[in-house]
Amino acid sequence: MRISRNKIVLAALPLIAAASLAIPALGQDKPESILPPGFGEPTPAPTQAARPRPTTPAPVAQPTVAVPQAPAPVLPGAVEAPLAPPSSGATPTAMATPPAPTDFAAFVRADMPDYAKRSLARVGAAGPAEGAMGPRAFGRADGRYLETLMRRLNAPIASRWVSIALRRALLARVDTPRGVNGADFAAERSWLLTRMGESVAARAMAQAVDSENYTPKLFEAAMQAALATGDPAALCPMVDAGATLRRERGWVLAQAMCTGLSGMGARAQPMIAAARRSGLAGGIDLLLAQKVAGAGQSGRQAVTIEWDGVEQLTAWRYGLATATGVEIPATVLATGSSAVQGWRALSPALEPHVRAAVAELAAARGILSGAALVDLYSAIEGDDDQSLAEVGIARDLRAAYEAPDAAGRADALKRLWDEPKTYEARYARLVLTAGAAARITTTLKEPDVDRLVASMLSVGFDPRALRWREAAARGSNAWAMLTLVDPAAPALSTADIGAYAGANDPEALKQRMFFAGAAGTGRMSANDIESEARSLGVRIADEDSWTRAIQQASRDQEPGTVVLLAAIGMQTRLWHGVAPETVYHICSALQAVGMPGEARMVAVEAISRMSLGL
């Protein structure tokens, strides 16, 4: 599962060199419609010019998607048969002339004074005070280059810490890069957040632009974010403008839904009926829209949703079913992409015990914090159904915090750590138990130091983890992790690197990762780096388009660009797909742009993930 980071960077670089080359506004890898085939084709979006950088091989193959013709390839492509055409008595043009749209711009001019309008020169949802990056995060990078990198990035990302840093960069209130419109740049960021499973952040990013400045790309990104959060009502403030500008079937149906949600059920029902007669929509997609429209005051519609014959989960189906409390069968959920797991983990509409399984995966990927995961299990513990497996986990978690002695707390931690069967779930349990692990005293007899340290460092509790420095045997996993995070530790020698090896690492992969992290975070001398790189066969001196790009971004002091390129280098779910050379370059670049904490955490994560087995 070796990742193809070079192809993506190579595919992005050419888009900066020739101004005469035009690409579609949504990129050549545009996603499919949120509705199945047979509903008519939307008007093509305008195109925007882009100049490529140096020549490159063909771009990396993208997975098929089944979401609207907009910037959000989040779900696998639908394979349903087209719907039957309307009967001969139908009026195909019934939806051709929808109700006259409101003069949206006039309302905006009337309701929003000039001083309240937000500039497109600097767009974002958060600043440094909220944990995001600063306004110069992307520095002098060309916006078209950045947009292409975002568009071609495949989630999930191997590193939890790189994912967290990428969210901070994408949400940041940054200066709009040269060569792009601020609203379009916001749309690309929102789209990527949606694909990462960061539905709440994606919606915040889409809403960071005033509606009067929305572009076709941002209208579609906003629709994807609204569906990912299970909140179709979020479309209503912009629905008339979106339908007028895009003339896309999803927006036409959104007009009917918003009409019903506003309490005008009598007007919504004919709009739904016209959509059915014209062939604009049908099947479960139209029924879900009808159910949403009937949820408003005086809707008085009882709509039964049957999933028989539905072979594909789409963003449309997920969003409307979640909004109306319709349970999605597990077989249909299984057809969705990994992004859906993040959406469900963040959804307040789902019961806590339903969210639990996906929430642990979301925590492993950086979507949820360890504290949020603990809060979720705290809510589960009081569930009426005490036979749920999740209730047992919640009880063990409470024991890990509140057992009367350290030995009892350590036993509860061991039960939680030993239970999961998959690599990602085991790492998620380290995140879940970090707070409890930090409460274990160093006087505990026969402690599991490796997992205690890995758990604390999974959420950045390095000062507490360093209490175990003397208890960590030289050459152990805990010793390697603490050596990487200890700012007071002396420089590492080749003998120190050699000490971290064992029978459980026949390919010396963990040792090579340890070296890559130590070298990348500046813990070794230049001579020792060169010597050990040759000895271990880690080709840190080799160059390709990705290494040159991330090195240039670090020299230009562009932390946002560095993090985006780091994510490009980690497009794989398993750490076996990440090369030690990649870890070295990522840690080195993060260190160079003033992110040493993140660099150390990535280096430590490589050790802890490898220790869990892949």
C-alpha positions in Angstrom: 0.0 0.0 0.0 2.8 2.4 -0.8 1.4 5.8 -1.3 1.8 7.8 -4.5 2.6 11.2 -3.1 4.9 12.1 -6.0 2.2 11.7 -8.6 -0.1 14.1 -6.8 2.6 16.8 -6.3 3.8 16.3 -9.9 0.2 16.6 -11.1 -0.2 19.8 -9.1 3.0 21.6 -10.0 2.2 21.9 -13.8 -1.0 23.9 -13.0 1.1 27.0 -12.3 3.2 27.4 -15.5 0.9 28.2 -18.4 -1.8 30.8 -18.1 -3.5 29.7 -21.3 -4.5 26.3 -19.8 -8.0 26.3 -18.5 -9.4 23.7 -16.1 -12.9 23.3 -14.8 -13.8 25.2 -11.7 -14.3 22.0 -9.8 -11.2 20.3 -11.2 -10.9 17.3 -13.6 -11.7 14.9 -10.7 -15.2 16.4 -10.1 -17.6 14.2 -8.2 -20.8 12.8 -9.5 -24.3 14.1 -8.7 -25.7 13.4 -5.3 -28.8 12.0 -7.1 -28.7 8.8 -9.1 -28.6 8.9 -12.9 -31.7 9.9 -14.8 -32.4 13.3 -13.3 -31.1 15.4 -16.1 -27.7 17.1 -16.3 -26.8 20.3 -14.4 -25.5 23.3 -16.2 -21.7 23.0 -16.4 -19.9 25.3 -13.9 -17.8 28.1 -15.3 -14.1 27.4 -15.8 -11.2 29.2 -14.2 -7.7 29.6 -15.7 -4.7 28.0 -14.1 -1.0 28.1 -14.9 0.9 24.8 -14.5 4.4 24.5 -12.8 6.9 21.9 -14.1 6.0 18.8 -16.1 4.6 15.8 -14.3 3.4 12.3 -14.8 -0.3 11.5 -14.9 -2.2 12.3 -11.7 -2.9 9.7 -9.2 -6.1 7.7 -9.8 -9.0 9.0 -7.7 -11.8 6.9 -6.2 -15.2 7.1 -7.7 -17.6 9.3 -5.8 -21.3 9.8 -5.5 -22.0 13.3 -4.4 -23.2 16.4 -6.3 -21.4 17.8 -9.3 -19.5 20.0 -6.9 -16.3 20.0 -4.9 -16.8 17.0 -2.6 -15.8 13.5 -3.7 -16.8 11.9 -0.4 -18.7 8.7 -1.2 -18.1 5.8 -3.7 -19.9 6.1 -7.0 -23.4 4.9 -7.4 -24.1 1.9 -9.5 -27.9 2.0 -9.6 -30.0 1.6 -12.7 -31.5 4.8 -14.0 -35.0 5.6 -12.9 -37.8 4.8 -15.3 -38.7 7.7 -17.6 -41.9 9.6 -16.9 -45.1 8.3 -18.4 -46.4 9.6 -21.7 -48.9 11.7 -19.8 -46.3 13.5 -17.7 -45.2 17.0 -18.3 -41.5 16.9 -18.7 -41.2 20.6 -18.5 -43.1 20.9 -15.2 -40.0 21.9 -13.3 -38.5 24.0 -16.1 -39.8 27.2 -14.7 -39.6 27.1 -10.9 -41.2 29.7 -8.7 -39.6 33.1 -9.3 -36.6 33.4 -7.0 -36.2 36.0 -4.4 -34.0 38.9 -5.3 -31.3 37.5 -3.0 -28.7 40.3 -3.5 -31.3 42.9 -2.7 -31.9 41.3 0.7 -28.3 41.1 1.4 -27.8 44.8 0.5 -30.6 45.7 2.8 -29.7 43.5 5.7 -26.0 43.7 5.7 -24.3 47.2 6.1 -20.9 47.7 4.5 -19.1 47.6 7.8 -20.5 44.1 8.6 -19.4 42.6 5.2 -16.4 40.3 5.2 -13.6 40.8 2.7 -12.5 38.0 0.4 -8.9 39.2 0.8 -8.8 37.2 4.1 -11.1 34.3 4.6 -11.4 31.7 7.3 -13.3 30.4 10.3 -10.7 30.7 13.0 -7.6 32.5 14.0 -4.6 31.8 16.2 -6.6 32.5 19.4 -8.9 29.6 18.4 -6.0 27.2 17.6 -5.8 27.8 13.9 -2.8 29.1 11.9 -2.0 32.7 11.2 -3.0 34.8 8.2 0.3 34.1 6.4 0.1 30.3 6.7 0.3 29.8 2.9 2.7 32.7 2.3 3.5 33.4 -1.3 2.2 30.1 -2.7 0.1 30.2 -5.8 -3.5 29.6 -5.0 -4.1 27.4 -8.0 -1.3 25.1 -6.9 -2.7 24.9 -3.4 -6.2 24.2 -4.7 -4.9 21.4 -6.9 -3.1 19.8 -4.0 -6.3 20.0 -2.0 -8.5 18.6 -4.7 -6.2 15.6 -5.4 -5.7 14.7 -1.7 -7.2 11.4 -0.8 -8.3 10.9 2.9 -7.8 9.4 5.3 -4.3 10.5 6.3 -2.1 8.0 8.2 -1.0 10.4 10.9 -3.5 11.7 13.5 -1.2 14.7 14.2 -0.8 15.7 10.5 -4.6 15.5 10.2 -5.0 17.8 13.2 -2.5 20.2 11.8 -4.2 20.2 8.4 -7.5 21.1 10.0 -5.9 24.0 11.7 -4.5 25.2 8.4 -7.7 24.7 6.4 -9.8 26.5 9.0 -7.4 29.4 9.4 -8.4 33.0 8.6 -5.7 33.4 5.9 -4.8 35.9 3.2 -6.2 34.7 -0.1 -3.3 33.4 -2.2 -2.6 34.9 -5.5 -4.3 33.6 -8.6 -7.6 32.5 -7.0 -10.9 34.0 -5.8 -11.3 34.0 -2.0 -14.7 32.3 -2.1 -13.3 29.5 -4.4 -10.4 29.0 -2.1 -12.8 28.7 0.8 -14.8 26.2 -1.2 -11.7 24.0 -1.8 -10.9 24.0 1.9 -14.5 23.2 2.9 -14.6 20.4 0.3 -11.4 18.8 1.6 -12.6 19.0 5.2 -15.8 17.2 4.2 -13.8 14.4 2.6 -11.6 14.2 5.7 -14.8 13.5 7.8 -14.6 17.0 9.4 -18.2 17.9 8.7 -18.6 20.6 11.3 -15.3 22.3 10.3 -16.4 22.1 6.7 -19.7 23.9 7.3 -17.9 26.6 9.4 -15.5 27.1 6.5 -18.3 27.5 4.0 -20.1 29.9 6.2 -17.0 32.1 6.6 -17.9 33.8 3.3 -20.9 36.2 3.0 -23.6 34.7 0.9 -23.6 37.5 -1.6 -20.0 36.5 -2.5 -20.7 32.8 -3.1 -19.4 31.3 -6.3 -20.8 28.2 -8.0 -18.0 26.2 -6.4 -18.8 27.5 -2.9 -22.5 26.9 -3.4 -21.8 23.2 -4.0 -19.3 23.0 -1.2 -21.8 24.5 1.2 -24.4 21.9 0.0 -21.9 19.1 0.7 -21.1 20.4 4.2 -24.8 20.8 5.0 -25.5 17.2 3.9 -22.5 15.9 5.8 -23.8 17.5 9.0 -27.3 16.2 8.4 -28.7 19.7 8.3 -30.5 20.5 5.1 -32.0 23.6 6.7 -28.5 25.2 6.5 -29.2 25.5 2.8 -32.3 27.7 3.2 -30.6 31.1 3.5 -29.0 30.5 0.1 -31.3 28.2 -1.6 -32.9 30.7 -4.0 -29.6 32.1 -5.1 -28.1 28.6 -5.4 -31.0 27.4 -7.6 -30.8 30.6 -9.8 -27.0 30.4 -10.2 -26.5 26.7 -10.6 -29.8 25.4 -12.0 -28.7 22.1 -10.5 -31.3 19.5 -9.5 -30.2 19.3 -5.9 -30.9 23.0 -5.5 -34.3 22.7 -7.1 -35.2 20.0 -4.6 -33.7 22.1 -1.8 -36.2 24.9 -2.7 -39.1 22.5 -2.1 -37.6 21.3 1.2 -36.9 24.8 2.4 -40.4 25.9 1.5 -41.8 23.0 3.6 -39.4 23.8 6.5 -40.6 27.4 6.5 -44.1 26.2 7.3 -45.5 26.4 3.8 -46.3 22.8 3.4 -49.1 23.5 0.9 -46.6 25.1 -1.5 -44.0 22.4 -1.0 -46.2 19.5 -1.9 -46.9 20.7 -5.5 -43.1 21.3 -6.0 -42.3 17.7 -4.9 -45.1 16.4 -7.2 -43.8 18.4 -10.1 -40.3 17.0 -9.5 -41.7 13.5 -9.7 -43.7 14.1 -12.9 -40.8 15.8 -14.7 -38.4 13.0 -13.9 -36.2 15.4 -11.9 -36.1 13.0 -9.0 -37.7 9.8 -7.9 -37.3 6.8 -5.7 -35.7 7.1 -2.2 -34.1 10.4 -3.1 -37.4 12.1 -3.8 -39.0 10.4 -0.8 -36.3 11.7 1.5 -36.7 15.2 0.2 -40.5 14.9 0.6 -39.9 13.8 4.2 -37.7 16.8 5.0 -40.3 19.1 3.4 -43.0 17.6 5.5 -41.1 18.1 8.7 -42.0 21.8 8.8 -45.0 23.2 10.6 -48.3 22.1 9.0 -46.4 19.6 6.8 -48.8 16.8 7.7 -47.0 14.2 5.6 -46.3 10.7 6.6 -43.5 9.3 4.3 -42.2 5.8 4.7 -38.6 5.2 3.7 -37.7 1.7 2.4 -34.0 0.9 1.6 -34.7 -2.2 -0.4 -32.8 -2.1 -3.6 -30.6 0.8 -2.6 -27.1 -0.3 -3.4 -25.2 2.9 -2.7 -25.0 5.5 0.1 -24.7 9.0 -1.3 -24.3 12.3 0.5 -27.9 13.2 -0.4 -29.3 10.1 1.2 -27.0 10.3 4.2 -27.8 13.9 4.9 -31.6 13.8 4.5 -31.9 10.4 6.3 -29.9 11.8 9.3 -31.9 15.0 9.4 -35.3 13.1 9.6 -34.2 10.4 12.0 -34.4 7.6 9.3 -32.1 4.7 10.3 -29.7 3.8 7.5 -29.1 0.0 7.3 -25.6 -1.3 8.0 -25.4 -2.8 4.6 -26.0 0.6 3.0 -23.6 2.4 5.4 -20.9 -0.1 4.4 -21.0 1.3 0.9 -20.0 4.8 2.1 -16.4 6.1 2.3 -14.4 6.6 5.5 -15.6 10.2 5.6 -19.1 9.0 6.6 -17.6 7.6 9.8 -16.4 11.1 10.8 -19.7 12.6 9.9 -21.6 10.1 12.1 -19.1 10.6 15.0 -19.8 14.3 15.0 -23.6 14.0 14.5 -25.7 15.0 17.6 -28.7 13.4 15.9 -27.4 9.8 16.7 -27.6 8.0 20.0 -24.3 8.0 21.9 -24.0 4.2 21.7 -24.5 4.4 17.9 -21.7 7.0 17.6 -19.3 5.1 19.8 -17.7 2.7 17.2 -17.2 5.4 14.6 -16.2 7.9 17.2 -13.2 5.8 18.2 -12.1 5.7 14.6 -12.6 9.4 14.3 -10.5 10.0 17.4 -7.7 7.9 15.9 -7.8 10.1 12.8 -7.8 13.4 14.7 -11.4 14.3 14.2 -12.4 13.9 17.8 -10.2 14.7 20.8 -9.6 12.2 23.6 -11.7 14.4 26.0 -14.6 14.3 23.6 -14.4 10.5 23.4 -14.4 10.3 27.2 -17.5 12.5 27.3 -19.2 10.3 24.8 -18.6 7.2 26.9 -19.7 9.0 30.0 -23.1 9.6 28.3 -23.3 5.9 27.3 -22.8 4.7 30.8 -26.2 6.0 31.8 -28.0 4.3 28.8 -31.2 2.6 29.7 -30.0 -0.6 27.9 -27.2 -1.8 30.3 -26.6 -4.8 28.1 -24.9 -2.8 25.4 -21.2 -3.7 24.8 -20.5 0.1 24.8 -21.8 0.3 28.4 -19.1 -2.3 29.4 -16.4 -0.2 27.8 -17.8 2.9 29.7 -17.6 1.0 33.0 -14.0 -0.1 32.3 -13.2 3.5 31.5 -14.6 4.7 34.7 -12.6 2.1 36.6 -9.5 3.3 34.8 -10.1 6.7 36.4 -11.7 5.8 39.7 -10.6 2.4 40.9 -9.5 2.6 44.5 -5.9 1.7 43.8 -3.3 2.1 41.0 -3.3 -1.7 40.3 -7.1 -1.6 39.7 -6.8 1.3 37.4 -4.0 -0.3 35.5 -6.0 -3.6 35.1 -9.0 -1.6 33.7 -6.6 0.1 31.2 -5.2 -3.3 30.2 -8.7 -4.6 29.5 -9.5 -1.6 27.3 -6.2 -1.9 25.4 -6.4 -5.7 24.8 -10.0 -5.8 23.5 -9.8 -4.2 20.0 -8.8 -6.5 17.1 -7.8 -4.0 14.5 -4.7 -1.8 14.4 -6.7 1.5 14.1 -9.1 0.6 17.0 -6.1 -0.3 19.2 -4.6 3.2 18.6 -8.0 4.7 19.3 -8.1 3.1 22.7 -4.7 4.8 23.5 -6.4 8.1 22.7 -9.5 7.2 24.8 -7.4 6.3 27.8 -4.8 9.1 27.7 -6.2 11.0 30.7 -6.5 7.8 32.8 -3.0 6.7 31.9 -1.7 10.1 33.0 -3.1 9.4 36.5 -1.1 6.2 37.0 1.7 6.7 39.5 5.3 5.6 38.6 5.3 3.5 41.8 3.0 0.9 40.1 4.5 -2.6 40.2 5.2 -4.1 36.8 3.6 -1.3 34.8 3.0 -1.6 31.0 5.3 1.4 30.4 5.2 1.2 26.6 1.4 1.5 26.4 1.2 4.0 29.2 3.6 6.3 27.5 2.1 5.7 24.0 -1.4 6.6 25.4 -0.3 9.8 27.0 1.7 10.9 23.9 -1.3 10.1 21.6 -2.9 13.3 22.9 0.3 15.3 23.6 0.6 14.8 27.3 4.4 14.8 27.0 5.3 16.4 30.4 3.3 13.7 32.2 4.7 11.0 30.0 8.3 12.1 30.9 7.7 11.1 34.5 8.3 7.5 33.2 11.7 8.3 31.8 13.6 6.3 34.4 11.2 3.4 34.3 11.6 3.0 30.5 14.3 0.4 29.7 16.8 1.5 27.1 15.8 0.1 23.7 12.1 -0.2 24.6 9.3 1.5 22.7 8.7 3.8 25.7 12.4 4.7 25.8 12.4 5.6 22.0 9.2 7.7 22.3 10.4 9.6 25.4 13.8 10.2 23.9 12.1 11.9 20.9 9.9 14.2 23.0 12.4 15.1 25.8 13.7 18.6 25.1 16.4 18.1 27.7 17.7 14.8 26.2 21.2 15.0 24.7 21.8 14.5 21.0 21.4 10.9 19.9 24.3 8.9 18.6 24.4 6.0 16.1 24.7 3.7 19.2 21.4 5.1 20.5 19.7 4.3 17.2 21.2 0.8 17.2 19.9 0.2 20.7 16.3 0.4 19.4 16.1 -2.9 17.6 14.7 -6.3 18.5 13.4 -9.7 17.3 9.9 -8.2 16.8 11.3 -5.9 14.2 12.9 -8.2 11.7 13.0 -5.6 8.9 14.3 -2.9 11.2 11.3 -0.8 10.2 10.8 0.6 13.7 14.5 1.4 14.0 14.4 3.2 10.7 11.4 5.2 11.8 13.2 6.0 15.0 16.2 7.3 13.1 14.0 9.3 10.7 12.2 11.0 13.6 15.4 11.7 15.5 17.1 13.1 12.4 14.1 15.1 11.3 13.6 16.7 14.7 17.3 17.8 14.8 18.3 15.3 17.5 21.4 14.1 15.7 24.5 15.6 14.2 24.9 16.0 10.5 27.7 13.4 10.4 25.7 10.9 12.4 22.7 11.4 10.2 24.7 10.7 7.0 26.4 7.7 8.5 23.2 6.1 9.9 21.2 6.8 6.8 23.7 4.8 4.8 23.7 2.0 7.4 20.0 1.6 7.6 19.3 2.3 3.9 17.1 5.4 4.5 17.5 7.5 1.4 17.0 10.9 2.9 19.2 12.5 0.3 17.1 11.4 -2.6 15.0 14.1 -4.2 11.8 14.1 -6.1 9.0 16.6 -6.8 7.5 16.1 -3.3 10.7 16.5 -1.4 11.6 19.6 -3.4 8.1 21.1 -2.8 8.1 20.5 1.0 11.6 21.8 1.4 10.8 24.9 -0.6 7.7 25.5 1.5 9.8 25.3 4.6 12.4 27.7 3.3 9.6 30.1 2.4 8.2 29.8 5.9 4.7 28.6 4.8 3.4 26.3 7.6 0.1 25.8 5.9 1.7 24.6 2.7 4.1 22.4 4.6 1.2 20.7 6.4 -0.7 20.2 3.2 2.3 18.6 1.5 2.8 16.5 4.7 -0.7 15.2 4.2 0.0 14.5 0.6 2.9 12.3 1.8 0.7 10.3 4.1 -2.3 9.3 2.0 -2.7 5.9 3.4 -4.6 4.4 6.4 -1.7 2.2 7.5 1.8 3.3 8.5 3.3 0.5 6.5 2.5 2.8 3.5 4.6 5.6 4.9 8.3 5.5 4.2 10.9 6.5 6.8 12.2 9.1 4.3 8.7 10.7 4.4 8.7 10.9 8.1 12.2 12.5 8.0 11.2 15.2 5.5 7.9 15.9 7.3 9.5 16.3 10.7 12.3 18.4 9.3 9.9 20.7 7.5 7.6 21.1 10.5 10.6 21.9 12.6 11.8 24.5 10.1 8.5 26.4 10.0 8.2 26.8 13.8 6.1 23.7 14.6 8.6 21.6 16.7 5.8 20.2 18.9 4.0 18.8 15.9 7.3 17.4 14.5 8.0 15.5 17.7 4.4 14.2 17.9 4.6 12.8 14.3 8.0 11.2 15.1 6.5 9.6 18.3 3.3 8.5 16.5 5.4 6.6 14.0 6.9 4.5 16.9 3.6 4.0 18.7 1.7 3.0 15.6 4.4 0.6 14.6 4.4 -0.9 18.1 0.7 -1.7 17.7 1.3 -3.9 14.7 -0.1 -3.3 11.2 
